[in-house]
Amino acid sequence: MNSSQAIISPAPSYGRRMLNKVPEITLYFWIIKILCTTVGETFADNLNENLGLGLTNTSYIMGAVLIAVMVAQFRSRRYIPGIYWLAVVLISVVGTLISDNLVENYGVTLETTTAAFSICLISVFAVWFWSERTLSVHTIVTSKREVFYWLTILFTFALGTSAGDLISEKLALGYLPTVGIFAGIIALVAFCHFALRMNAILSFWLAYIMTRPLGASIGDYLASPKAAGGLGLGTTMTSILFLSTILALVIFLAVSKRDVILSGAAAAPSGADPAVLVVLNKVAPTESLLDAVRRHAAHAPAAFRVLIPNPHNLGFDHGEPHSASGEALLAGAIPPLSEAAAGEVTGRVANSPNAYDDIVEELDLGSYTHIILETPPTHLSHWLHVDLPHRVAQLGVPIEAVAAA
């Protein structure tokens, strides 16, 4: 074996613990998310004021219920719509209560809470990315990632409550103009993503953060008296209306499974025959990688499957035309690999801008005995990070790292 190749022994698996724990990002997701944020605002006010529980007692009760639901969420090994969305509703309520407690019981200003929750949210994002090298919600497949995910959700709700109250009340803009402001921001994010190809993960989290003040403002507008600029439905009627809609949509999704994340690895090898996963540094295989495929094919019969980076997720010149689609680039990579493997090679374009996430997807749905991982020779890659071989080795499959020429 030459110096460009290294075999990394597998370690006990820490990554392949469960299926993805969150729903696919569809129109249903955004509708329910906005409904949940509205309920978070109106339901907390209803318990606090109309039922006479008080802010402190309401916080204790809802905090205890949230803990119980989160225990059920973390114990499950897959996405269950009822548990997941109940957790979102409750964390929406608790996020609202945290903000309200700080402002009303402790006298913290809305400017301060908005700034503080912004710092907390940025810190969670920073630690999450430093630890996992991705913020993608398509790969919440370990307990650690799920902890980061729910902490992020909690701080988005708390931040959204403070920011929404700051704009609508402190700045005296009113509820309906505030709804328009945040809806406009979300529309701008969508435009930047679909028209200007802004990063999908960044676009998702920006829109997610903005849905909280949007939903809270909608809730305030519907529930507030007409004299205060609202529609006067009241918190009870608004809560019942939105909770009923959420329940109907969640039942529909639980039956139809339209929001279950389906991996792009659906065609991954699933039989008993040995299979080798080939992960490219670039969308065109290099000679050193082809040599590794030839050696594996000569050693024992095996099925080969290739994973290539999505050119639209790469933020720098990756040696291939950015105008070409991932499918077209995949079609160009398969023939030389098939020749080296002396047989048919299947493959797909990555879903995530982080190779680790797609490798985990492949291992979860396929039966692989080996991974050939092509690593960048002299530069850092936005697709393959320098520590990737050691992180992939933790997944329990033998890995051969091949340095690109």
The 8 nearest C-alpha neighbors of each residue, nearest first, counted from 0:
[[1, 4, 2, 5, 3, 6, 291, 401],
 [2, 0, 3, 4, 5, 401, 287, 402],
 [1, 3, 4, 0, 5, 402, 401, 400],
 [2, 4, 402, 1, 401, 5, 403, 400],
 [5, 3, 401, 2, 400, 1, 402, 0],
 [6, 4, 400, 399, 7, 401, 3, 2],
 [5, 7, 399, 398, 400, 8, 4, 397],
 [6, 8, 398, 399, 5, 9, 392, 397],
 [7, 9, 397, 6, 10, 392, 398, 396],
 [10, 8, 395, 392, 397, 396, 393, 7],
 [9, 11, 393, 395, 392, 12, 8, 394],
 [12, 10, 395, 393, 13, 394, 9, 392],
 [11, 13, 394, 395, 393, 14, 10, 15],
 [14, 12, 393, 15, 394, 11, 16, 141],
 [13, 15, 16, 394, 141, 12, 140, 393],
 [16, 14, 17, 13, 12, 394, 363, 359],
 [15, 17, 14, 141, 140, 13, 18, 76],
 [18, 16, 76, 140, 15, 77, 19, 141],
 [19, 17, 77, 140, 76, 20, 16, 78],
 [18, 20, 140, 139, 21, 77, 138, 78],
 [19, 21, 78, 77, 139, 18, 140, 22],
 [20, 22, 78, 19, 139, 23, 136, 83],
 [23, 21, 258, 259, 260, 24, 78, 20],
 [22, 24, 258, 260, 259, 25, 21, 28],
 [23, 25, 28, 22, 26, 258, 29, 27],
 [26, 24, 28, 27, 23, 258, 29, 22],
 [25, 27, 29, 28, 30, 24, 31, 258],
 [28, 26, 30, 25, 29, 31, 248, 258],
 [27, 29, 25, 26, 31, 30, 24, 32],
 [28, 30, 32, 26, 31, 27, 33, 25],
 [29, 31, 27, 33, 32, 28, 26, 34],
 [32, 30, 34, 28, 33, 29, 35, 245],
 [31, 33, 29, 35, 34, 30, 28, 36],
 [34, 32, 214, 36, 35, 30, 31, 210],
 [35, 33, 31, 37, 32, 36, 241, 38],
 [36, 34, 38, 32, 88, 33, 37, 31],
 [35, 37, 214, 39, 33, 38, 211, 34],
 [36, 38, 214, 218, 215, 34, 40, 39],
 [39, 37, 35, 41, 40, 42, 36, 238],
 [40, 38, 92, 91, 36, 37, 42, 41],
 [39, 41, 37, 38, 215, 43, 42, 218],
 [42, 40, 234, 38, 44, 43, 39, 218],
 [43, 41, 45, 38, 44, 39, 238, 40],
 [42, 44, 46, 45, 41, 92, 40, 47],
 [43, 45, 47, 41, 42, 46, 48, 40],
 [46, 44, 42, 49, 234, 43, 48, 47],
 [47, 45, 50, 43, 44, 48, 49, 52],
 [46, 48, 53, 44, 54, 52, 45, 51],
 [47, 49, 51, 45, 50, 46, 44, 53],
 [50, 48, 45, 51, 46, 47, 44, 235],
 [51, 49, 46, 52, 48, 47, 45, 53],
 [50, 52, 48, 49, 53, 47, 46, 45],
 [53, 51, 47, 50, 56, 57, 46, 54],
 [54, 52, 47, 51, 56, 55, 57, 48],
 [53, 55, 57, 47, 56, 58, 52, 100],
 [54, 56, 58, 57, 53, 59, 100, 52],
 [57, 55, 59, 58, 53, 54, 52, 60],
 [56, 58, 54, 60, 55, 59, 52, 47],
 [57, 59, 55, 56, 61, 60, 62, 96],
 [60, 58, 62, 56, 57, 61, 63, 55],
 [61, 59, 57, 63, 62, 58, 56, 64],
 [60, 62, 64, 58, 63, 59, 65, 57],
 [61, 63, 65, 59, 60, 64, 58, 66],
 [64, 62, 66, 60, 65, 61, 59, 67],
 [65, 63, 61, 67, 66, 62, 68, 60],
 [64, 66, 62, 68, 63, 67, 89, 61],
 [65, 67, 69, 63, 64, 68, 70, 62],
 [68, 66, 64, 70, 65, 69, 63, 71],
 [69, 67, 71, 65, 70, 66, 86, 72],
 [70, 68, 72, 66, 71, 67, 65, 73],
 [71, 69, 67, 73, 68, 72, 74, 66],
 [70, 72, 68, 74, 69, 73, 75, 67],
 [73, 71, 69, 70, 75, 74, 82, 68],
 [72, 74, 70, 75, 71, 69, 142, 76],
 [75, 73, 71, 72, 70, 76, 69, 77],
 [76, 74, 73, 72, 77, 71, 78, 79],
 [77, 75, 17, 18, 74, 20, 78, 73],
 [78, 76, 18, 20, 75, 19, 17, 79],
 [77, 79, 20, 21, 80, 19, 22, 83],
 [80, 78, 82, 81, 83, 77, 253, 20],
 [81, 79, 83, 82, 253, 84, 249, 78],
 [80, 82, 83, 84, 79, 85, 249, 253],
 [83, 81, 85, 80, 79, 84, 72, 86],
 [84, 82, 80, 86, 85, 81, 79, 87],
 [83, 85, 87, 86, 81, 82, 80, 88],
 [86, 84, 88, 82, 87, 83, 81, 89],
 [85, 87, 89, 83, 84, 88, 90, 68],
 [88, 86, 84, 90, 85, 89, 91, 83],
 [89, 87, 91, 35, 85, 86, 90, 84],
 [90, 88, 92, 86, 91, 87, 65, 93],
 [89, 91, 93, 87, 92, 88, 94, 86],
 [90, 92, 39, 88, 94, 89, 93, 156],
 [91, 93, 39, 89, 95, 90, 94, 43],
 [92, 94, 96, 90, 95, 91, 97, 89],
 [95, 93, 157, 156, 91, 97, 96, 92],
 [94, 96, 92, 93, 98, 97, 157, 160],
 [97, 95, 93, 99, 98, 94, 100, 58],
 [98, 96, 94, 100, 95, 99, 93, 101],
 [97, 99, 95, 101, 96, 100, 157, 161],
 [98, 100, 96, 102, 101, 97, 103, 95],
 [101, 99, 104, 97, 103, 102, 98, 96],
 [100, 102, 105, 98, 99, 107, 104, 103],
 [101, 103, 107, 106, 99, 100, 105, 108],
 [104, 102, 100, 106, 99, 105, 101, 107],
 [105, 103, 100, 101, 106, 102, 99, 107],
 [106, 104, 101, 107, 102, 103, 100, 108],
 [105, 107, 102, 103, 104, 108, 101, 100],
 [108, 106, 102, 101, 105, 111, 109, 112],
 [107, 109, 111, 110, 102, 106, 112, 101],
 [108, 110, 112, 111, 165, 161, 113, 107],
 [111, 109, 113, 108, 112, 114, 165, 161],
 [110, 112, 114, 108, 109, 113, 115, 107],
 [113, 111, 115, 109, 114, 110, 116, 161],
 [112, 114, 110, 161, 116, 111, 115, 162],
 [113, 115, 117, 111, 112, 116, 110, 118],
 [116, 114, 112, 118, 117, 113, 111, 119],
 [115, 117, 119, 158, 118, 113, 114, 112],
 [118, 116, 114, 120, 115, 119, 113, 121],
 [117, 119, 121, 115, 116, 120, 122, 114],
 [120, 118, 116, 122, 117, 121, 123, 115],
 [119, 121, 117, 123, 122, 118, 154, 116],
 [120, 122, 124, 118, 123, 119, 125, 117],
 [123, 121, 125, 119, 120, 124, 118, 126],
 [124, 122, 120, 126, 125, 121, 127, 119],
 [123, 125, 127, 121, 122, 126, 128, 120],
 [126, 124, 122, 128, 123, 127, 129, 121],
 [125, 127, 129, 123, 128, 124, 130, 122],
 [128, 126, 124, 130, 125, 129, 131, 123],
 [127, 129, 132, 133, 131, 125, 130, 126],
 [130, 128, 126, 127, 132, 131, 125, 133],
 [129, 131, 127, 128, 126, 132, 133, 125],
 [130, 132, 128, 133, 129, 127, 134, 144],
 [133, 131, 128, 129, 130, 134, 353, 127],
 [132, 134, 128, 131, 135, 353, 127, 352],
 [135, 133, 128, 136, 200, 127, 132, 124],
 [134, 136, 137, 133, 200, 138, 351, 139],
 [135, 137, 138, 139, 134, 21, 148, 200],
 [138, 136, 135, 139, 19, 260, 23, 21],
 [137, 139, 140, 136, 356, 19, 135, 360],
 [140, 138, 19, 144, 20, 145, 136, 141],
 [139, 141, 19, 17, 138, 18, 16, 20],
 [142, 140, 144, 143, 14, 16, 139, 145],
 [141, 143, 145, 144, 146, 140, 73, 139],
 [144, 142, 146, 145, 141, 147, 139, 140],
 [145, 143, 147, 146, 141, 142, 139, 148],
 [144, 146, 148, 142, 143, 147, 139, 149],
 [145, 147, 143, 144, 148, 149, 150, 142],
 [148, 146, 144, 150, 145, 149, 127, 151],
 [147, 149, 145, 151, 146, 150, 144, 152],
 [150, 148, 152, 151, 146, 147, 153, 145],
 [151, 149, 153, 147, 152, 148, 146, 154],
 [150, 152, 148, 149, 154, 153, 147, 155],
 [151, 153, 149, 155, 150, 154, 156, 148],
 [154, 152, 150, 156, 151, 155, 94, 90],
 [153, 155, 157, 156, 151, 152, 120, 158],
 [156, 154, 158, 152, 208, 153, 157, 159],
 [155, 157, 159, 94, 153, 154, 158, 91],
 [156, 158, 94, 154, 160, 159, 155, 95],
 [159, 157, 155, 116, 161, 156, 160, 113],
 [160, 158, 212, 211, 156, 162, 157, 161],
 [159, 161, 163, 157, 158, 162, 95, 212],
 [160, 162, 164, 158, 113, 159, 163, 109],
 [163, 161, 165, 159, 164, 160, 113, 158],
 [162, 164, 212, 160, 166, 165, 161, 159],
 [165, 163, 161, 167, 168, 162, 166, 160],
 [166, 164, 169, 162, 163, 168, 109, 167],
 [165, 167, 170, 163, 164, 168, 169, 162],
 [168, 166, 173, 172, 164, 171, 174, 165],
 [169, 167, 171, 164, 170, 165, 166, 173],
 [168, 170, 165, 171, 166, 167, 164, 109],
 [169, 171, 166, 168, 172, 167, 165, 173],
 [172, 170, 168, 169, 167, 173, 166, 165],
 [173, 171, 167, 170, 176, 166, 177, 168],
 [172, 174, 167, 171, 176, 175, 177, 168],
 [173, 175, 177, 220, 167, 216, 176, 178],
 [174, 176, 178, 177, 173, 220, 179, 216],
 [177, 175, 179, 178, 174, 173, 180, 172],
 [178, 176, 180, 174, 175, 179, 167, 173],
 [179, 177, 175, 176, 213, 180, 181, 216],
 [180, 178, 176, 182, 177, 181, 183, 175],
 [181, 179, 177, 183, 178, 182, 176, 184],
 [180, 182, 184, 183, 213, 178, 179, 209],
 [183, 181, 179, 185, 184, 180, 178, 186],
 [182, 184, 186, 180, 181, 185, 179, 187],
 [183, 185, 181, 187, 186, 182, 188, 180],
 [186, 184, 188, 182, 187, 206, 183, 189],
 [185, 187, 183, 189, 184, 188, 190, 182],
 [186, 188, 190, 184, 185, 189, 183, 191],
 [189, 187, 185, 191, 190, 186, 202, 192],
 [190, 188, 186, 192, 187, 191, 193, 185],
 [189, 191, 187, 193, 194, 192, 188, 186],
 [192, 190, 195, 188, 189, 197, 194, 193],
 [191, 193, 197, 196, 189, 190, 195, 194],
 [192, 194, 190, 196, 191, 195, 189, 197],
 [193, 195, 190, 191, 196, 192, 189, 197],
 [194, 196, 191, 192, 197, 193, 190, 198],
 [197, 195, 192, 193, 194, 191, 198, 199],
 [196, 198, 192, 191, 195, 199, 202, 193],
 [197, 199, 201, 200, 202, 196, 192, 312],
 [200, 198, 202, 201, 203, 197, 192, 196],
 [199, 201, 203, 202, 198, 135, 204, 134],
 [202, 200, 198, 204, 203, 199, 205, 197],
 [203, 201, 199, 205, 200, 204, 198, 188],
 [202, 204, 200, 206, 201, 205, 207, 199],
 [203, 205, 207, 206, 201, 202, 208, 200],
 [204, 206, 202, 208, 207, 203, 201, 209],
 [205, 207, 209, 203, 204, 185, 208, 202],
 [208, 206, 204, 210, 209, 205, 203, 211],
 [207, 209, 205, 155, 206, 210, 211, 204],
 [208, 210, 206, 211, 207, 212, 181, 213],
 [211, 209, 213, 207, 208, 212, 214, 33],
 [210, 212, 159, 214, 213, 209, 36, 156],
 [213, 211, 159, 163, 215, 214, 210, 209],
 [214, 212, 210, 216, 211, 181, 178, 215],
 [213, 215, 37, 36, 217, 33, 211, 216],
 [216, 214, 37, 212, 218, 40, 217, 213],
 [215, 217, 219, 213, 218, 214, 174, 178],
 [218, 216, 214, 220, 215, 219, 221, 213],
 [219, 217, 37, 215, 221, 216, 220, 41],
 [218, 220, 216, 222, 217, 221, 223, 215],
 [219, 221, 229, 217, 174, 218, 223, 222],
 [222, 220, 230, 218, 219, 229, 232, 223],
 [221, 223, 233, 232, 234, 219, 231, 220],
 [222, 224, 229, 231, 219, 220, 221, 233],
 [225, 223, 231, 229, 226, 227, 230, 222],
 [224, 226, 229, 228, 231, 230, 227, 223],
 [225, 227, 224, 228, 229, 223, 231, 230],
 [228, 226, 225, 224, 229, 223, 173, 231],
 [227, 229, 225, 226, 224, 173, 174, 223],
 [230, 228, 220, 223, 225, 224, 231, 221],
 [231, 229, 221, 225, 232, 224, 220, 223],
 [230, 232, 224, 223, 225, 222, 233, 229],
 [233, 231, 222, 221, 230, 236, 237, 234],
 [232, 234, 222, 231, 235, 236, 237, 223],
 [233, 235, 222, 41, 237, 45, 236, 238],
 [236, 234, 238, 237, 233, 45, 239, 42],
 [235, 237, 239, 238, 234, 233, 232, 240],
 [236, 238, 234, 240, 235, 239, 233, 222],
 [237, 239, 235, 241, 236, 240, 38, 42],
 [240, 238, 236, 242, 237, 241, 243, 235],
 [241, 239, 237, 243, 238, 242, 236, 244],
 [240, 242, 244, 238, 243, 239, 34, 245],
 [241, 243, 245, 239, 244, 240, 238, 246],
 [244, 242, 246, 241, 240, 245, 239, 247],
 [243, 245, 241, 247, 246, 242, 248, 240],
 [244, 246, 242, 248, 243, 247, 31, 249],
 [247, 245, 243, 249, 244, 248, 242, 250],
 [246, 248, 244, 250, 245, 249, 251, 243],
 [249, 247, 251, 245, 250, 246, 252, 244],
 [248, 250, 252, 246, 251, 247, 253, 245],
 [251, 249, 253, 247, 248, 252, 246, 254],
 [250, 252, 248, 254, 249, 253, 255, 247],
 [253, 251, 255, 249, 256, 254, 250, 257],
 [252, 254, 250, 256, 251, 255, 80, 249],
 [255, 253, 251, 252, 256, 250, 257, 249],
 [254, 256, 252, 257, 253, 251, 258, 250],
 [257, 255, 252, 253, 258, 259, 254, 251],
 [256, 258, 255, 259, 252, 253, 23, 254],
 [257, 259, 23, 22, 256, 260, 252, 25],
 [260, 258, 22, 256, 23, 257, 261, 78],
 [261, 259, 23, 22, 258, 262, 19, 137],
 [262, 260, 259, 263, 265, 23, 264, 258],
 [261, 263, 264, 265, 260, 360, 361, 364],
 [262, 264, 265, 261, 347, 350, 266, 349],
 [265, 263, 262, 267, 266, 361, 364, 360],
 [264, 266, 263, 267, 262, 364, 261, 365],
 [267, 265, 264, 268, 263, 345, 365, 346],
 [266, 268, 365, 264, 265, 269, 364, 361],
 [269, 267, 365, 366, 270, 266, 274, 367],
 [270, 268, 365, 366, 267, 271, 364, 266],
 [271, 269, 272, 268, 366, 273, 365, 274],
 [270, 272, 273, 269, 366, 268, 274, 367],
 [271, 273, 270, 274, 301, 302, 366, 268],
 [274, 272, 301, 368, 302, 367, 271, 275],
 [273, 275, 302, 367, 301, 368, 303, 272],
 [276, 274, 303, 369, 370, 367, 368, 302],
 [275, 277, 370, 304, 305, 303, 371, 369],
 [278, 276, 305, 371, 370, 304, 372, 306],
 [279, 277, 306, 372, 305, 373, 371, 307],
 [280, 278, 373, 281, 307, 306, 282, 284],
 [279, 281, 373, 374, 375, 383, 278, 282],
 [282, 280, 279, 283, 284, 317, 308, 307],
 [281, 283, 307, 328, 308, 279, 284, 332],
 [282, 284, 332, 281, 285, 331, 279, 328],
 [285, 283, 288, 332, 279, 282, 286, 289],
 [286, 284, 288, 287, 289, 403, 283, 404],
 [285, 287, 289, 288, 290, 284, 404, 403],
 [288, 286, 290, 289, 285, 403, 291, 404],
 [287, 289, 291, 290, 285, 286, 284, 401],
 [288, 290, 286, 292, 291, 287, 339, 293],
 [289, 291, 293, 287, 288, 292, 286, 294],
 [292, 290, 288, 294, 289, 293, 295, 287],
 [291, 293, 289, 295, 290, 294, 340, 339],
 [294, 292, 290, 339, 296, 291, 295, 340],
 [295, 293, 297, 291, 292, 296, 298, 290],
 [296, 294, 298, 292, 297, 293, 291, 299],
 [295, 297, 293, 340, 294, 298, 299, 300],
 [298, 296, 294, 295, 299, 293, 300, 340],
 [297, 299, 295, 296, 294, 300, 293, 301],
 [300, 298, 296, 297, 301, 295, 273, 294],
 [301, 299, 296, 298, 302, 297, 273, 295],
 [302, 300, 273, 274, 299, 303, 296, 275],
 [301, 303, 274, 275, 273, 304, 344, 300],
 [304, 302, 275, 344, 274, 276, 301, 345],
 [303, 305, 345, 346, 276, 344, 277, 275],
 [306, 304, 346, 277, 278, 276, 345, 307],
 [305, 307, 278, 347, 346, 348, 277, 279],
 [306, 308, 348, 279, 282, 349, 278, 305],
 [309, 307, 349, 348, 310, 282, 382, 281],
 [308, 310, 349, 311, 312, 325, 348, 307],
 [311, 309, 313, 312, 321, 308, 325, 324],
 [310, 312, 309, 313, 321, 314, 196, 325],
 [313, 311, 352, 310, 309, 314, 198, 351],
 [314, 312, 310, 311, 315, 381, 352, 309],
 [313, 315, 312, 316, 381, 311, 317, 310],
 [316, 314, 313, 317, 381, 318, 380, 312],
 [317, 315, 318, 314, 319, 313, 321, 320],
 [318, 316, 319, 315, 281, 313, 310, 320],
 [317, 319, 316, 320, 281, 282, 283, 321],
 [318, 320, 317, 321, 316, 282, 310, 323],
 [321, 319, 322, 323, 318, 317, 310, 316],
 [322, 320, 323, 310, 319, 311, 324, 316],
 [321, 323, 320, 324, 310, 311, 319, 325],
 [324, 322, 321, 320, 327, 325, 328, 310],
 [325, 323, 327, 326, 328, 322, 310, 321],
 [324, 326, 328, 327, 309, 348, 329, 310],
 [327, 325, 329, 324, 328, 330, 348, 347],
 [326, 328, 330, 324, 329, 325, 323, 331],
 [327, 329, 331, 325, 330, 326, 282, 332],
 [328, 330, 326, 332, 331, 327, 325, 333],
 [331, 329, 327, 328, 332, 333, 326, 334],
 [330, 332, 328, 329, 333, 334, 327, 283],
 [331, 333, 329, 283, 330, 334, 335, 328],
 [332, 334, 336, 330, 331, 335, 337, 329],
 [335, 333, 337, 336, 332, 338, 331, 330],
 [336, 334, 338, 337, 333, 339, 332, 284],
 [335, 337, 339, 333, 338, 334, 340, 289],
 [338, 336, 340, 334, 344, 343, 342, 335],
 [337, 339, 341, 335, 336, 340, 334, 342],
 [340, 338, 336, 293, 337, 341, 289, 292],
 [339, 341, 337, 342, 296, 338, 293, 292],
 [342, 340, 338, 339, 337, 296, 343, 293],
 [343, 341, 340, 337, 344, 338, 339, 302],
 [342, 344, 337, 345, 341, 340, 303, 302],
 [345, 343, 303, 337, 304, 333, 342, 346],
 [346, 344, 304, 305, 303, 343, 347, 333],
 [347, 345, 305, 304, 306, 344, 348, 329],
 [346, 348, 306, 349, 305, 307, 329, 263],
 [347, 349, 307, 309, 325, 306, 308, 350],
 [348, 350, 308, 309, 351, 307, 357, 306],
 [351, 349, 348, 357, 352, 309, 263, 308],
 [350, 352, 353, 349, 357, 356, 354, 135],
 [353, 351, 312, 382, 354, 350, 313, 309],
 [352, 354, 351, 382, 355, 356, 133, 383],
 [353, 355, 357, 356, 382, 383, 358, 352],
 [356, 354, 358, 353, 357, 359, 391, 387],
 [355, 357, 359, 358, 354, 353, 138, 360],
 [358, 356, 360, 359, 354, 355, 349, 361],
 [357, 359, 361, 355, 360, 356, 354, 362],
 [358, 360, 362, 356, 357, 361, 363, 355],
 [361, 359, 357, 363, 358, 362, 356, 262],
 [362, 360, 358, 359, 364, 363, 264, 365],
 [363, 361, 359, 365, 360, 364, 358, 367],
 [362, 364, 360, 361, 365, 359, 15, 18],
 [365, 363, 361, 362, 360, 267, 264, 265],
 [366, 364, 267, 268, 269, 362, 361, 363],
 [365, 367, 269, 268, 274, 362, 270, 368],
 [368, 366, 274, 275, 369, 365, 273, 362],
 [367, 369, 274, 273, 275, 396, 366, 397],
 [370, 368, 275, 397, 367, 398, 396, 276],
 [371, 369, 398, 276, 275, 277, 372, 399],
 [372, 370, 277, 399, 398, 400, 276, 278],
 [371, 373, 400, 278, 401, 399, 277, 370],
 [372, 374, 401, 280, 279, 402, 400, 403],
 [373, 375, 402, 280, 403, 401, 372, 376],
 [374, 376, 403, 377, 378, 402, 280, 380],
 [377, 375, 403, 402, 378, 374, 404, 379],
 [376, 378, 375, 379, 403, 402, 374, 404],
 [379, 377, 375, 376, 380, 385, 374, 384],
 [378, 380, 384, 375, 385, 381, 377, 383],
 [379, 381, 383, 382, 384, 378, 375, 385],
 [380, 382, 383, 313, 384, 379, 314, 352],
 [381, 383, 380, 353, 354, 352, 384, 308],
 [384, 382, 380, 354, 381, 387, 385, 280],
 [383, 385, 387, 386, 380, 382, 379, 381],
 [384, 386, 387, 383, 379, 388, 380, 374],
 [385, 387, 384, 389, 388, 390, 383, 391],
 [386, 388, 390, 384, 389, 385, 391, 383],
 [389, 387, 391, 390, 386, 392, 400, 372],
 [388, 390, 392, 391, 387, 386, 393, 7],
 [391, 389, 387, 392, 393, 388, 386, 394],
 [390, 392, 388, 393, 394, 389, 387, 355],
 [393, 391, 9, 389, 394, 390, 10, 395],
 [394, 392, 10, 12, 391, 390, 395, 11],
 [395, 393, 12, 392, 391, 14, 396, 13],
 [394, 396, 9, 12, 10, 393, 11, 392],
 [395, 397, 9, 369, 394, 398, 368, 392],
 [398, 396, 369, 9, 8, 370, 7, 395],
 [397, 399, 370, 7, 369, 371, 6, 396],
 [398, 400, 6, 371, 5, 372, 370, 7],
 [399, 401, 372, 5, 4, 373, 371, 6],
 [402, 400, 4, 373, 3, 372, 374, 403],
 [403, 401, 374, 3, 376, 373, 375, 404],
 [404, 402, 376, 375, 374, 373, 287, 401],
 [403, 402, 376, 287, 285, 286, 3, 375]]
